[in-house]
Structures are given as structure tokens and as C-alpha cells.
Amino acid sequence: MKDRILIIGYGSPIRGDDAIGPLVADRLIDSIQSEQIIVYSRHILTAELVGEVAEAGMVIFLDASIEGDPGTVCCRPLAADPDASISMAHFLDPRELLAWVAALYGHTPQAYLITATGQTFDYAGYQLSDTADAAVQPMIDWTLKLIDQFTATCA
């Protein structure tokens, strides 16, 4: 269904700010009421997502970043990485997942990566830093903006 939107928040819940992707996804799960929007909260990107990504018209990945100033939220379009060297176990990067979709299905959906630069990624840090916590709402806002833009073009 090319009008379907897939949102995937991923990261480790035990590594401090790395949990921001799944946390934002969890908040979106609680607030989005549409059969056309599927939201997943995952630790890692895995091969079983390939088919669902291929069926989506748009996919939004939510993740923490180590690049940039802590708390900075960025949104950028993604394309499949044609040089991706990947295993079927799990994907380290959403571009690798998109590469599998392209190889197996011959197309990829519109894809975006929304990141927030974290401040701490220590193990056993089960909560976000104040800096990352402040980035949660801007990540949600970016996600909702992309959804609005996509649904406006599908109408």
C-alpha cells in the first residue's frame, strides 16, 4: 500500500540517549490514530522489516546521533546505499535496509532519518539526559510534519 507510512524508532534502551528513537516511537504509537501509519519501536533494524518497508510509500527512521552539538535535531532524506555491505542478521544503518529493499523489490519508498544528537551513551543509563529529553518534542514535530506533507500529496 503506497499510501502507508512506516515509522521506525530504533536504539538501545540501556545506553542513555541512544534510547531516544524508540522513546519517540512509543510516544507516537500513543498519539497516532490511523490505520495507514504503522509505528515500531526497535532495538535494531532487522531483516524482517524489509517487506514492510517495501510496501510503504514513506518510511521515517528515528535515531540518536553522535554527530553535532548535543540536542540538535536533524531531518534528512535517505536513499539506499548501493555500496552497502550487509548481513542478513541486522542492519547498522537504515540505508543498508533500503539497499535490501531496492535489491529485492526493485524500488524504495520515500525515506527520511530524523536524529537528535545525544549527550551520553553510557551503558546502564536507563534515562535520557536533559538535553536529549528536550529533543523529543522537536523529533515528534518533524515526524508529524513529514506525515502531513506525505498525506497531502496522496490526497
DSSP file (Angstrom, degrees, kcal/mol; ACC not computed):
  #  RESIDUE AA STRUCTURE BP1 BP2  ACC     N-H-->O    O-->H-N    N-H-->O    O-->H-N    TCO  KAPPA ALPHA  PHI   PSI    X-CA   Y-CA   Z-CA
    1    1 A M    >         0   0    0      0, 0.0     3,-1.9     0, 0.0    56,-0.4   0.000 360.0 360.0 360.0 106.2    0.0    0.0    0.0
    2    2 A K  T 3   +     0   0    0      1,-0.3    54,-0.1    54,-0.2    53,-0.0   0.537 360.0  60.9 -73.7  -4.9    1.9    3.0   -1.2
    3    3 A D  T 3  S+     0   0    0     52,-0.1    -1,-0.3    54,-0.1     2,-0.2   0.400  83.4 106.8 -96.8   3.4   -0.1    5.4    0.9
    4    4 A R    <   -     0   0    0     -3,-1.9    53,-2.8    51,-0.4    54,-1.4  -0.581  58.9-150.1 -81.9 142.2    1.1    3.6    4.1
    5    5 A I  E     -ab  37  58A   0     31,-3.2    33,-2.9    -2,-0.2     2,-0.5  -0.949   6.4-161.5-113.3 131.7    3.6    5.3    6.3
    6    6 A L  E     -ab  38  59A   0     52,-2.6    54,-2.7    -2,-0.5     2,-0.5  -0.961   4.3-169.9-114.8 126.9    6.1    3.3    8.4
    7    7 A I  E     -ab  39  60A   0     31,-3.0    33,-3.0    -2,-0.5     2,-0.5  -0.972   3.3-174.3-117.9 126.5    7.8    4.9   11.3
    8    8 A I  E     -ab  40  61A   0     52,-3.0    54,-2.7    -2,-0.5     2,-0.5  -0.944   6.1-170.9-127.6 110.9   10.7    3.0   13.0
    9    9 A G  E     +ab  41  62A   0     31,-2.8    33,-3.3    -2,-0.5     2,-0.3  -0.873  19.4 177.2 -95.9 128.4   12.4    4.3   16.1
   10   10 A Y  E     +a   42   0A   0     52,-2.6    54,-0.4    -2,-0.5    11,-0.4  -0.968  17.5  98.2-138.3 152.1   15.5    2.3   17.0
   11   11 A G        -     0   0    0     31,-1.3     8,-0.2    -2,-0.3     7,-0.0  -0.810  67.8 -67.1 153.0 168.9   18.3    2.4   19.5
   12   12 A S    >   -     0   0    0     -2,-0.2     3,-1.4     1,-0.1     8,-0.1  -0.722  27.9-155.6 -89.6 122.5   19.3    0.8   22.8
   13   13 A P  T 3  S+     0   0    0      0, 0.0     3,-0.3     0, 0.0     6,-0.1   0.617  94.2  55.6 -71.4 -10.1   17.2    1.5   25.8
   14   14 A I  T 3  S+     0   0    0      1,-0.2   110,-1.5     4,-0.1   111,-1.3   0.272  91.7  74.0-104.4  12.2   20.2    0.8   28.1
   15   15 A R  B X  S-e  125   0B   0     -3,-1.4     3,-2.0     1,-0.3   108,-0.2  -0.278  94.3-123.2-120.3  47.7   22.6    3.3   26.5
   16   16 A G  G >  S+     0   0    0    109,-2.3     3,-1.8     1,-0.3    -1,-0.3  -0.281  93.3  14.4  58.2-120.5   21.3    6.6   27.8
   17   17 A D  G >  S+     0   0    0    103,-2.9     3,-1.8     1,-0.3    -1,-0.3   0.613 109.9  81.1 -68.5 -12.5   20.4    8.9   24.9
   18   18 A D  G X  S+     0   0    0     -3,-2.0     3,-0.6   102,-0.3    46,-0.3   0.690  81.9  69.1 -63.6 -15.9   20.6    6.1   22.4
   19   19 A A  G <>  +     0   0    0     -3,-1.8     4,-2.2     1,-0.2    -1,-0.3   0.463  70.0  95.2 -80.1  -1.3   17.0    5.3   23.6
   20   20 A I  H <> S+     0   0    0     -3,-1.8     4,-2.7     1,-0.2     5,-0.2   0.871  78.6  55.4 -64.3 -37.0   15.6    8.5   22.0
   21   21 A G  H <> S+     0   0    0     -3,-0.6     4,-2.2   -11,-0.4    -1,-0.2   0.968 113.1  39.4 -59.9 -55.0   14.5    6.7   18.8
   22   22 A P  H  > S+     0   0    0      0, 0.0     4,-2.6     0, 0.0    -1,-0.2   0.863 114.8  55.1 -62.7 -34.3   12.3    4.1   20.5
   23   23 A L  H  X S+     0   0    0     -4,-2.2     4,-2.0     2,-0.2    -2,-0.2   0.933 109.1  45.8 -64.8 -45.2   11.1    6.6   23.0
   24   24 A V  H  X S+     0   0    0     -4,-2.7     4,-2.2     1,-0.2    -1,-0.2   0.912 112.6  52.0 -63.2 -41.8    9.8    8.9   20.3
   25   25 A A  H  X S+     0   0    0     -4,-2.2     4,-2.6    -5,-0.2    -2,-0.2   0.922 107.6  52.1 -59.7 -43.8    8.2    6.0   18.5
   26   26 A D  H  X S+     0   0    0     -4,-2.6     4,-1.5     1,-0.2    -1,-0.2   0.896 109.5  48.9 -60.6 -40.2    6.5    4.9   21.7
   27   27 A R  H  X S+     0   0    0     -4,-2.0     4,-0.9     1,-0.2    -1,-0.2   0.883 111.4  49.7 -67.4 -36.9    5.0    8.4   22.1
   28   28 A L  H >X S+     0   0    0     -4,-2.2     4,-2.8     1,-0.2     3,-0.6   0.888 105.0  57.6 -68.2 -38.1    3.9    8.4   18.5
   29   29 A I  H 3< S+     0   0    0     -4,-2.6    -1,-0.2     1,-0.2    -2,-0.2   0.903 108.1  48.4 -56.2 -40.9    2.2    5.0   19.0
   30   30 A D  H 3< S+     0   0    0     -4,-1.5    -1,-0.2    -5,-0.2    -2,-0.2   0.726 120.6  35.1 -72.3 -22.1    0.2    6.5   21.8
   31   31 A S  H << S+     0   0    0     -4,-0.9     2,-0.5    -3,-0.6    -2,-0.2   0.687  95.4  84.5-110.1 -20.5   -0.9    9.6   19.8
   32   32 A I     <  -     0   0    0     -4,-2.8     2,-0.5    -5,-0.1     7,-0.1  -0.746  47.9-176.7 -91.8 125.5   -1.3    8.5   16.1
   33   33 A Q        +     0   0    0     -2,-0.5     2,-0.3     3,-0.0    -1,-0.1  -0.692  38.9 113.6-119.6  76.2   -4.7    7.0   15.3
   34   34 A S    >   -     0   0    0     -2,-0.5     3,-1.1     3,-0.3    -2,-0.0  -0.985  57.0-147.8-147.8 134.0   -4.5    5.9   11.7
   35   35 A E  T 3  S+     0   0    0     -2,-0.3    -1,-0.1     1,-0.2   -31,-0.0   0.669 101.9  61.3 -71.3 -15.8   -4.6    2.5   10.0
   36   36 A Q  T 3  S+     0   0    0    -32,-0.1   -31,-3.2     1,-0.1     2,-0.5   0.512  95.0  70.5 -88.5  -5.4   -2.3    3.9    7.3
   37   37 A I  E <   -a    5   0A   0     -3,-1.1     2,-0.5   -33,-0.2    -3,-0.3  -0.957  61.1-172.3-119.4 121.7    0.5    4.7    9.8
   38   38 A I  E     -a    6   0A   0    -33,-2.9   -31,-3.0    -2,-0.5     2,-0.5  -0.942   5.7-165.5-112.6 130.7    2.5    1.9   11.4
   39   39 A V  E     -a    7   0A   0     -2,-0.5     2,-0.4   -33,-0.2   -31,-0.2  -0.967   4.4-173.0-121.8 129.2    4.9    2.7   14.2
   40   40 A Y  E     -a    8   0A   0    -33,-3.0   -31,-2.8    -2,-0.5     2,-0.5  -0.941  14.1-157.4-120.2 143.6    7.6    0.4   15.5
   41   41 A S  E     +a    9   0A   0     -2,-0.4     2,-0.3   -33,-0.2   -31,-0.2  -0.981  30.5 168.2-116.2 115.6    9.9    0.7   18.5
   42   42 A R  E     -a   10   0A   0    -33,-3.3   -31,-1.3    -2,-0.5     3,-0.1  -0.876  45.2-140.7-131.4 157.6   13.0   -1.5   18.0
   43   43 A H  S    S-     0   0    0     -2,-0.3     2,-0.3     1,-0.3    -1,-0.1   0.871  92.2  -0.6 -78.6 -41.5   16.5   -2.1   19.4
   44   44 A I  S    S-     0   0    0    -34,-0.1     2,-0.5   -35,-0.1    -1,-0.3  -0.922  79.7 -98.6-141.9 164.6   18.0   -2.6   16.0
   45   45 A L  E     -F   91   0C   0     46,-0.9    46,-3.1    -2,-0.3     2,-0.3  -0.784  48.8-173.1 -86.1 128.3   17.0   -2.7   12.3
   46   46 A T  E >   -F   90   0C   0     -2,-0.5     3,-1.8    44,-0.2     4,-0.2  -0.788  37.4-104.1-126.3 166.4   16.5   -6.3   11.3
   47   47 A A  G >  S+     0   0    0     42,-0.6     3,-1.9    41,-0.5     4,-0.4   0.761 109.4  71.3 -61.2 -29.4   15.8   -8.2    8.1
   48   48 A E  G 3  S+     0   0    0      1,-0.3     4,-0.5     2,-0.1    -1,-0.3   0.640  89.4  64.7 -67.4  -9.6   12.1   -8.8    8.8
   49   49 A L  G <> S+     0   0    0     -3,-1.8     4,-2.6     1,-0.2    -1,-0.3   0.648  78.4  86.3 -81.6 -15.4   11.4   -5.1    8.2
   50   50 A V  H <> S+     0   0    0     -3,-1.9     4,-2.3     1,-0.2    -1,-0.2   0.903  88.7  46.7 -55.3 -49.3   12.4   -5.4    4.5
   51   51 A G  H  > S+     0   0    0     -4,-0.4     4,-1.4     1,-0.2    -1,-0.2   0.897 113.9  47.4 -62.5 -41.7    8.9   -6.4    3.3
   52   52 A E  H  > S+     0   0    0     -4,-0.5     4,-0.8     2,-0.2    -1,-0.2   0.880 111.1  50.9 -69.3 -37.1    7.1   -3.8    5.3
   53   53 A V  H >< S+     0   0    0     -4,-2.6     3,-0.9     1,-0.2    -2,-0.2   0.913 108.4  53.3 -63.5 -41.4    9.5   -1.1    4.1
   54   54 A A  H 3< S+     0   0    0     -4,-2.3    -1,-0.2    -5,-0.2    -2,-0.2   0.827 108.5  49.8 -62.9 -32.2    8.9   -2.2    0.5
   55   55 A E  H 3< S+     0   0    0     -4,-1.4   -51,-0.4    -5,-0.2    -1,-0.2   0.609  95.1  93.3 -82.8 -12.5    5.1   -1.9    0.9
   56   56 A A    <<  -     0   0    0     -3,-0.9   -51,-0.2    -4,-0.8   -54,-0.2  -0.474  63.5-151.1 -83.0 151.4    5.3    1.6    2.4
   57   57 A G  S    S+     0   0    0    -53,-2.8    53,-2.0   -56,-0.4     2,-0.3   0.738  89.4  12.6 -84.3 -28.7    5.0    4.9    0.5
   58   58 A M  E     -bc   5 110A   0    -54,-1.4   -52,-2.6    51,-0.2     2,-0.4  -0.993  65.2-164.4-148.1 141.7    7.2    6.6    3.1
   59   59 A V  E     -bc   6 111A   0     51,-2.5    53,-2.1    -2,-0.3     2,-0.5  -0.995   4.7-162.6-127.7 135.6    9.4    5.4    5.9
   60   60 A I  E     -bc   7 112A   0    -54,-2.7   -52,-3.0    -2,-0.4     2,-0.4  -0.974   6.0-158.2-118.6 122.6   10.7    7.6    8.7
   61   61 A F  E     -bc   8 113A   0     51,-3.1    53,-3.1    -2,-0.5     2,-0.5  -0.841   3.5-160.1 -99.8 136.6   13.6    6.4   10.8
   62   62 A L  E     +bc   9 114A   0    -54,-2.7   -52,-2.6    -2,-0.4     2,-0.3  -0.974  26.7 146.5-118.7 125.7   14.1    7.9   14.3
   63   63 A D  E     - c   0 115A   0     51,-2.2    53,-1.3    -2,-0.5     2,-0.2  -0.966  45.2-106.4-153.0 163.9   17.5    7.6   15.9
   64   64 A A  E     - c   0 116A   0    -54,-0.4     2,-0.3   -46,-0.3    53,-0.2  -0.589  34.3-153.4 -87.1 158.5   20.1    9.1   18.2
   65   65 A S  E     - c   0 117A   0     51,-2.1    53,-2.7    -2,-0.2   -48,-0.0  -0.947  23.2-158.6-132.0 154.0   23.3   10.6   16.7
   66   66 A I  S    S+     0   0    0     -2,-0.3     2,-0.4    51,-0.2    51,-0.1   0.413  72.5  92.2-104.5  -2.9   26.8   11.2   18.0
   67   67 A E  S    S+     0   0    0      2,-0.1     2,-0.1    49,-0.0    -2,-0.1  -0.762  78.5  11.1 -97.6 136.0   27.4   13.9   15.3
   68   68 A G  S    S-     0   0    0     -2,-0.4     3,-0.1    49,-0.1    48,-0.0  -0.374 104.3 -30.6  98.7-177.2   26.8   17.6   16.0
   69   69 A D  S >  S-     0   0    0     -2,-0.1     3,-2.2     1,-0.1    48,-0.3  -0.583  77.0 -94.3 -77.8 136.6   26.0   19.6   19.1
   70   70 A P  T 3  S+     0   0    0      0, 0.0    48,-0.2     0, 0.0    -1,-0.1  -0.221 111.7  24.1 -52.2 134.2   24.0   17.7   21.8
   71   71 A G  T 3  S+     0   0    0     46,-3.5     2,-0.3     1,-0.3    47,-0.1   0.248  85.5 138.2  93.5 -11.3   20.3   18.3   21.5
   72   72 A T    <   -     0   0    0     -3,-2.2    45,-2.5    45,-0.1     2,-0.5  -0.509  40.1-153.8 -70.9 129.9   20.4   19.2   17.8
   73   73 A V  E     -D  116   0A   0     -2,-0.3     2,-0.3    43,-0.2    43,-0.2  -0.914  15.5-178.2-107.1 129.5   17.6   17.6   15.8
   74   74 A C  E     -D  115   0A   0     41,-2.4    41,-2.6    -2,-0.5     2,-0.4  -0.947  14.4-164.1-127.5 146.9   18.1   17.0   12.1
   75   75 A C  E     +D  114   0A   0     -2,-0.3    39,-0.2    39,-0.2    -2,-0.0  -0.997  19.2 165.7-128.9 127.5   15.9   15.6    9.4
   76   76 A R  E     -D  113   0A   0     37,-2.1    37,-2.8    -2,-0.4     2,-0.1  -0.997  36.4-110.5-142.3 147.5   17.3   14.4    6.1
   77   77 A P  E     -D  112   0A   0      0, 0.0     2,-0.3     0, 0.0    35,-0.3  -0.423  34.7-148.9 -71.1 151.7   16.2   12.4    3.2
   78   78 A L        -     0   0    0     33,-2.9    33,-0.5    -2,-0.1     2,-0.3  -0.899  13.2-170.9-122.0 151.3   17.7    8.9    2.7
   79   79 A A        -     0   0    0     -2,-0.3    20,-0.2    31,-0.1    19,-0.1  -0.930  40.9 -84.2-131.3 159.9   18.5    6.8   -0.3
   80   80 A A        -     0   0    0     -2,-0.3    16,-0.2    18,-0.2    15,-0.1  -0.347  41.0-122.2 -61.0 142.6   19.6    3.2   -0.5
   81   81 A D    >   -     0   0    0     14,-1.8     3,-1.8     1,-0.2    -1,-0.1  -0.799  20.8-164.9 -89.0 105.3   23.3    2.7   -0.1
   82   82 A P  T 3  S+     0   0    0      0, 0.0    -1,-0.2     0, 0.0    -2,-0.0   0.716  88.9  50.0 -66.4 -18.2   24.4    0.9   -3.3
   83   83 A D  T 3  S+     0   0    0     -3,-0.1     2,-0.1     2,-0.1    13,-0.1   0.219  80.2 141.8-101.0  13.6   27.7    0.0   -1.7
   84   84 A A    <   -     0   0    0     -3,-1.8     2,-0.7    11,-0.1    -4,-0.0  -0.336  37.9-159.5 -63.2 129.6   26.2   -1.4    1.4
   85   85 A S        +     0   0    0     -2,-0.1     2,-0.3     2,-0.0    -1,-0.1  -0.919  32.5 160.8-107.3 103.8   28.0   -4.5    2.7
   86   86 A I        -     0   0    0     -2,-0.7     2,-0.2    10,-0.1     5,-0.1  -0.858  35.3-140.7-130.2 157.4   25.4   -6.1    5.0
   87   87 A S        -     0   0    0      3,-0.6    -2,-0.0    -2,-0.3     3,-0.0  -0.656  29.0-118.9-104.4 168.9   24.5   -9.3    6.6
   88   88 A M  S    S+     0   0    0     -2,-0.2   -41,-0.5     1,-0.1     3,-0.1   0.472 101.4  77.0 -85.5  -1.0   21.0  -10.7    6.9
   89   89 A A  S    S-     0   0    0      1,-0.3   -42,-0.6   -43,-0.1     2,-0.3   0.983 111.0 -32.3 -74.0 -58.4   21.3  -10.6   10.7
   90   90 A H  E     -F   46   0C   0    -44,-0.2    -3,-0.6   -43,-0.1     2,-0.4  -0.982  55.3-119.2-158.6 164.6   20.8   -6.9   11.3
   91   91 A F  E     -F   45   0C   0    -46,-3.1   -46,-0.9    -2,-0.3    -5,-0.1  -0.889   6.7-163.1-112.6 136.7   21.4   -3.6    9.8
   92   92 A L  S    S+     0   0    0     -2,-0.4    -1,-0.1     1,-0.2   -46,-0.0   0.670  81.1  33.2 -87.3 -18.0   23.5   -0.8   11.3
   93   93 A D  S >> S-     0   0    0      1,-0.1     4,-1.3   -48,-0.1     3,-1.1  -0.993  74.6-128.9-141.9 139.7   22.2    1.9    9.1
   94   94 A P  H 3> S+     0   0    0      0, 0.0     4,-2.4     0, 0.0     5,-0.2   0.783 108.2  64.9 -63.2 -24.5   18.8    2.5    7.5
   95   95 A R  H 3> S+     0   0    0      1,-0.2   -14,-1.8     2,-0.2     4,-1.6   0.832  99.8  52.7 -66.4 -29.7   20.4    3.0    4.1
   96   96 A E  H <> S+     0   0    0     -3,-1.1     4,-1.8     2,-0.2    -1,-0.2   0.902 108.3  49.6 -68.7 -41.6   21.5   -0.7    4.3
   97   97 A L  H  X S+     0   0    0     -4,-1.3     4,-1.9     1,-0.2    -2,-0.2   0.915 110.8  50.0 -61.5 -43.1   17.9   -1.7    5.0
   98   98 A L  H  X S+     0   0    0     -4,-2.4     4,-2.6     1,-0.2   -18,-0.2   0.843 105.0  58.4 -64.2 -33.4   16.8    0.4    2.0
   99   99 A A  H  X S+     0   0    0     -4,-1.6     4,-2.4     2,-0.2    -1,-0.2   0.902 106.2  48.4 -63.3 -40.4   19.5   -1.3   -0.2
  100  100 A W  H  X S+     0   0    0     -4,-1.8     4,-2.6     2,-0.2     5,-0.3   0.905 110.4  51.4 -65.1 -40.7   17.9   -4.7    0.6
  101  101 A V  H  X>S+     0   0    0     -4,-1.9     4,-2.8     1,-0.2     6,-0.6   0.938 111.8  47.1 -60.3 -46.2   14.5   -3.3   -0.3
  102  102 A A  H  X5S+     0   0    0     -4,-2.6     4,-1.6     1,-0.2    -2,-0.2   0.908 114.3  47.1 -62.2 -42.6   15.9   -2.0   -3.6
  103  103 A A  H  <5S+     0   0    0     -4,-2.4    -1,-0.2     1,-0.2    -2,-0.2   0.887 121.4  35.1 -67.9 -39.2   17.6   -5.3   -4.4
  104  104 A L  H  <5S+     0   0    0     -4,-2.6    -2,-0.2    -5,-0.2    -1,-0.2   0.802 133.0  23.7 -87.2 -30.4   14.7   -7.5   -3.6
  105  105 A Y  H  <5S-     0   0    0     -4,-2.8    -3,-0.2    -5,-0.3    -2,-0.2   0.534  94.0-124.5-117.1 -10.5   11.8   -5.3   -4.7
  106  106 A G  S  <<S+     0   0    0     -4,-1.6     2,-0.3    -5,-0.5    -4,-0.2   0.576  83.3  57.1  78.6   8.3   13.3   -3.0   -7.3
  107  107 A H        -     0   0    0     -6,-0.6    -2,-0.3    -9,-0.1    -1,-0.2  -0.973  62.9-147.5-157.1 166.3   12.1    0.2   -5.6
  108  108 A T        -     0   0    0     -2,-0.3   -54,-0.1    -3,-0.1     3,-0.1  -0.978  22.2-119.9-136.0 152.9   12.3    2.0   -2.3
  109  109 A P        -     0   0    0      0, 0.0   -51,-0.2     0, 0.0   -52,-0.1  -0.323  48.3 -76.6 -78.5 170.0    9.9    4.3   -0.6
  110  110 A Q  E     -c   58   0A   0    -53,-2.0   -51,-2.5    -2,-0.1     2,-0.4  -0.483  62.5-164.8 -56.8 139.8   10.5    7.9    0.3
  111  111 A A  E     -c   59   0A   0    -33,-0.5   -33,-2.9   -53,-0.2     2,-0.3  -0.997  16.9-179.0-141.0 141.3   12.7    7.7    3.3
  112  112 A Y  E     -cD  60  77A   0    -53,-2.1   -51,-3.1    -2,-0.4     2,-0.5  -0.972  15.7-149.1-136.2 149.5   13.8   10.1    6.0
  113  113 A L  E     -cD  61  76A   0    -37,-2.8   -37,-2.1    -2,-0.3     2,-0.6  -0.984  10.5-169.2-119.9 120.9   16.1   10.0    9.0
  114  114 A I  E     +cD  62  75A   0    -53,-3.1   -51,-2.2    -2,-0.5     2,-0.3  -0.949  17.1 176.8-108.9 122.3   15.3   12.2   12.0
  115  115 A T  E     -cD  63  74A   0    -41,-2.6   -41,-2.4    -2,-0.6     2,-0.4  -0.884  24.4-156.8-125.4 155.5   18.0   12.3   14.6
  116  116 A A  E     -cD  64  73A   0    -53,-1.3   -51,-2.1    -2,-0.3     2,-0.5  -1.000  29.3-122.4-125.6 129.9   18.8   14.0   17.8
  117  117 A T  E     -c   65   0A   0    -45,-2.5   -46,-3.5    -2,-0.4   -51,-0.2  -0.588  32.8-142.8 -73.7 123.5   22.4   14.4   18.9
  118  118 A G        -     0   0    0    -53,-2.7     3,-0.1    -2,-0.5   -46,-0.1  -0.307  15.2-153.9 -83.8 168.2   22.8   12.7   22.2
  119  119 A Q  S    S+     0   0    0      1,-0.3     2,-0.4   -49,-0.1    -1,-0.1   0.707  79.3  25.9-109.6 -35.1   24.9   13.8   25.1
  120  120 A T        +     0   0    0      2,-0.1  -103,-2.9     1,-0.1    -1,-0.3  -0.997  45.3 173.3-138.5 135.1   25.6   10.5   26.9
  121  121 A F        +     0   0    0     -2,-0.4  -105,-0.2  -105,-0.2    -1,-0.1  -0.068  31.0 150.2-126.6  30.6   25.6    6.9   25.7
  122  122 A D    >   -     0   0    0      1,-0.1     3,-1.1     2,-0.1  -106,-0.1  -0.330  51.0-107.2 -66.6 145.0   26.8    5.2   28.8
  123  123 A Y  T 3  S+     0   0    0      1,-0.2  -108,-0.2  -108,-0.2    -1,-0.1  -0.403 104.0  27.1 -67.9 151.3   25.7    1.6   29.4
  124  124 A A  T 3  S+     0   0    0   -110,-1.5     2,-1.0     1,-0.2    -1,-0.2   0.665  82.8 132.8  67.0  18.8   23.2    1.1   32.2
  125  125 A G  B <   +e   15   0B   0   -111,-1.3  -109,-2.3    -3,-1.1    -1,-0.2  -0.785  30.1 177.7 -97.4  91.1   21.9    4.6   31.6
  126  126 A Y        +     0   0    0     -2,-1.0     2,-0.3  -111,-0.1    -1,-0.1   0.265  56.6  57.5 -83.7  13.0   18.2    3.9   31.5
  127  127 A Q  S    S-     0   0    0   -113,-0.1     2,-0.1     0, 0.0  -108,-0.1  -0.976  83.7-105.9-140.9 157.6   17.1    7.5   31.1
  128  128 A L        -     0   0    0     -2,-0.3  -112,-0.1     1,-0.1  -111,-0.1  -0.451  36.1-111.8 -76.3 150.2   17.7   10.3   28.7
  129  129 A S     >  -     0   0    0     -9,-0.2     4,-2.7    -2,-0.1     5,-0.2  -0.350  34.5-106.3 -68.0 163.0   19.9   13.3   29.5
  130  130 A D  H  > S+     0   0    0      1,-0.2     4,-1.9     2,-0.2     5,-0.1   0.872 122.3  55.6 -59.9 -35.9   18.0   16.6   29.9
  131  131 A T  H  > S+     0   0    0      2,-0.2     4,-0.6     1,-0.2    -1,-0.2   0.933 111.4  41.3 -63.3 -47.3   19.5   17.6   26.6
  132  132 A A  H >> S+     0   0    0      1,-0.2     3,-1.2     2,-0.2     4,-0.6   0.889 110.5  57.9 -68.4 -38.7   18.1   14.6   24.7
  133  133 A D  H >< S+     0   0    0     -4,-2.7     3,-1.0     1,-0.3     4,-0.5   0.882 102.9  54.3 -58.6 -37.6   14.8   14.8   26.6
  134  134 A A  H 3< S+     0   0    0     -4,-1.9    -1,-0.3     1,-0.2    -2,-0.2   0.704 103.9  57.0 -68.8 -19.0   14.4   18.4   25.3
  135  135 A A  H <X S+     0   0    0     -3,-1.2     4,-1.9    -4,-0.6    -1,-0.2   0.566  84.4  83.8 -87.7  -9.8   14.8   17.0   21.7
  136  136 A V  H <X S+     0   0    0     -3,-1.0     4,-2.2    -4,-0.6     5,-0.2   0.951  91.0  45.6 -60.2 -51.8   11.9   14.5   22.0
  137  137 A Q  H  > S+     0   0    0     -4,-0.5     4,-2.9     1,-0.2    -1,-0.2   0.910 110.7  52.2 -64.1 -42.7    9.2   17.0   21.1
  138  138 A P  H  > S+     0   0    0      0, 0.0     4,-2.4     0, 0.0    -1,-0.2   0.882 109.6  51.1 -59.4 -35.1   11.1   18.5   18.1
  139  139 A M  H  X S+     0   0    0     -4,-1.9     4,-2.2     2,-0.2    -2,-0.2   0.916 111.2  47.6 -65.8 -41.6   11.6   15.0   16.8
  140  140 A I  H  X S+     0   0    0     -4,-2.2     4,-2.6     2,-0.2     5,-0.2   0.926 111.0  51.9 -62.0 -44.4    7.8   14.3   17.1
  141  141 A D  H  X S+     0   0    0     -4,-2.9     4,-2.1     1,-0.2    -2,-0.2   0.909 109.6  48.8 -60.3 -43.8    7.1   17.7   15.4
  142  142 A W  H  X S+     0   0    0     -4,-2.4     4,-2.4     2,-0.2    -1,-0.2   0.915 111.5  50.7 -60.6 -43.3    9.4   16.8   12.4
  143  143 A T  H  X S+     0   0    0     -4,-2.2     4,-2.3     1,-0.2    -2,-0.2   0.934 110.9  47.1 -61.6 -47.0    7.7   13.4   12.1
  144  144 A L  H  X S+     0   0    0     -4,-2.6     4,-2.5     1,-0.2    -1,-0.2   0.859 110.1  54.2 -64.6 -35.2    4.2   14.9   12.1
  145  145 A K  H  X S+     0   0    0     -4,-2.1     4,-2.5    -5,-0.2    -1,-0.2   0.927 109.2  47.4 -63.9 -44.8    5.3   17.5    9.5
  146  146 A L  H  X S+     0   0    0     -4,-2.4     4,-2.5     2,-0.2    -2,-0.2   0.900 111.5  51.3 -63.3 -40.1    6.6   14.7    7.2
  147  147 A I  H  X S+     0   0    0     -4,-2.3     4,-2.9     2,-0.2     5,-0.2   0.935 110.5  48.8 -61.3 -46.3    3.3   12.8    7.7
  148  148 A D  H  X S+     0   0    0     -4,-2.5     4,-1.9     1,-0.2    -2,-0.2   0.915 112.3  48.2 -60.7 -43.9    1.3   15.9    6.8
  149  149 A Q  H  X S+     0   0    0     -4,-2.5     4,-1.4     2,-0.2    -1,-0.2   0.916 114.3  46.4 -63.1 -43.1    3.4   16.6    3.7
  150  150 A F  H  X S+     0   0    0     -4,-2.5     4,-1.3     1,-0.2     3,-0.2   0.929 112.9  47.5 -66.7 -46.1    3.1   13.0    2.6
  151  151 A T  H  X S+     0   0    0     -4,-2.9     4,-0.8     1,-0.2    -1,-0.2   0.826 108.0  57.0 -68.2 -29.3   -0.7   12.7    3.2
  152  152 A A  H  < S+     0   0    0     -4,-1.9    -1,-0.2    -5,-0.2     3,-0.2   0.865 108.5  46.4 -67.2 -35.1   -1.3   16.0    1.4
  153  153 A T  H  < S+     0   0    0     -4,-1.4    -1,-0.2    -3,-0.2    -2,-0.2   0.731 112.2  51.0 -79.2 -21.0    0.4   14.7   -1.8
  154  154 A C  H  <        0   0    0     -4,-1.3    -1,-0.2     1,-0.2    -2,-0.2   0.598 360.0 360.0 -88.0 -12.2   -1.5   11.4   -1.6
  155  155 A A     <        0   0    0     -4,-0.8    -1,-0.2    -3,-0.2    -2,-0.1   0.485 360.0 360.0 -76.4 360.0   -4.9   13.1   -1.2
